[in-house]
Amino acid sequence: MAIDFPPDLIALERSAWAQIQAGRLTVDTARAVHEVIAAFAEQAGLSRYDVEMGLKKAVRHAEAEAA
C-alpha cells in the first residue's frame, strides 16, 4: 500500500532516524513521532501500524529502492 506522507511527517521521521543512528534518540522525539503518526493515521482512516511501517520504509529504505 502506497501512502502519500506529508513532508513534515517525513522530516520528523528523518530526524528521529538520524537520532537513532547517532545513539541519541530522546523520549520527546519518539513521543512526537508516535503522536504525529497516530494523528495522521486517524485522519487518513488507516491503521497506525501500516502508517508507521510505511513511513519507516519510506525514510529508512529510500536509498535501497532508488538504486
C-alpha positions as CSV (number, residue, x, y, z in Angstrom):
1,M,0.0,0.0,0.0
2,A,1.4,3.4,-1.0
3,I,0.8,6.2,1.4
4,D,1.2,9.8,0.5
5,F,3.0,11.1,3.5
6,P,3.1,14.9,4.2
7,P,6.6,16.5,4.1
8,D,6.5,17.4,7.8
9,L,5.9,13.8,8.7
10,I,8.8,12.6,6.5
11,A,11.1,15.3,8.0
12,L,10.1,14.3,11.6
13,E,10.9,10.6,10.9
14,R,14.2,11.5,9.2
15,S,15.1,13.5,12.3
16,A,14.2,10.6,14.6
17,W,16.1,8.1,12.3
18,A,19.2,10.3,12.4
19,Q,19.0,10.4,16.2
20,I,18.6,6.6,16.4
21,Q,21.7,6.2,14.2
22,A,23.7,8.5,16.4
23,G,22.5,6.7,19.5
24,R,20.8,9.8,20.9
25,L,17.0,9.4,20.3
26,T,15.1,11.2,23.0
27,V,11.8,10.2,24.6
28,D,10.4,13.6,23.4
29,T,11.3,12.9,19.8
30,A,10.0,9.4,19.9
31,R,6.8,10.6,21.5
32,A,6.4,13.3,18.9
33,V,6.8,10.9,16.0
34,H,4.3,8.5,17.6
35,E,1.7,11.2,18.2
36,V,2.0,12.6,14.6
37,I,1.8,9.1,13.1
38,A,-1.3,8.3,15.2
39,A,-3.0,11.6,14.2
40,F,-2.2,11.1,10.5
41,A,-3.4,7.5,10.6
42,E,-6.7,8.5,12.2
43,Q,-7.2,11.4,9.8
44,A,-6.4,9.2,6.8
45,G,-8.6,6.3,8.1
46,L,-5.5,4.0,8.1
47,S,-4.0,1.6,10.6
48,R,-1.4,3.3,12.8
49,Y,0.8,0.2,12.3
50,D,0.5,0.4,8.5
51,V,1.4,4.1,8.6
52,E,4.3,3.6,10.9
53,M,5.8,0.7,8.9
54,G,5.2,2.6,5.6
55,L,6.9,5.7,6.9
56,K,9.9,3.8,8.2
57,K,10.2,2.1,4.9
58,A,10.0,5.4,3.0
59,V,12.6,7.0,5.2
60,R,15.0,4.2,6.1
61,H,15.0,2.3,2.9
62,A,14.6,5.0,0.3
63,E,18.2,4.7,-0.8
64,A,17.8,0.9,-1.5
65,E,14.7,1.4,-3.5
66,A,16.3,4.2,-5.6
67,A,19.2,2.0,-6.5
